[in-house]
Each structure stands twice: as C-alpha cells, then as structure tokens.
Amino acid sequence: MAIAIDPVCGMQVDTEKATFTSEHEGTVYYFCGKGCKLEFDDDPATYLDPGYEPQGM
C-alpha cells in the first residue's frame, strides 16, 4: 500500500484505492474526496506553495 498526502487537507490517501486524482505539471496528486480535488483543480499554486499548511477537514 502506497500512501500520499492530500495537498489540500493533509489527509493520508491510499494511492491504490484513490478515486480522486489530478495531474499537474507531470505529477499526480491524490485526494481524499471530490471537494479537495475541485479546490486543487481551481488553484493548484495555492496548495503547492511551500508556505501552505493544510487545515484538515
């Protein structure tokens, strides 16, 4: 089982079972749910900024 961190909320996501993913600049990101994916898709730069800290959901 591979684990990724949802860049929006910070939750751990099992990459083998993830339903929601997005590709940005050649990297695949995994999300806990549709809401986090949609937020990321609207403004990936916000969530990839080194100063961004996920607030949890």
Sequence and secondary structure as in RCSB ss.txt:
>XXXX:A:sequence
MAIAIDPVCGMQVDTEKATFTSEHEGTVYYFCGKGCKLEFDDDPATYLDPGYEPQGM
>XXXX:A:secstr
  EEE TTT  EEETTT SEEEEETTEEEEESSHHHHHHHHH HHHHHSTT      
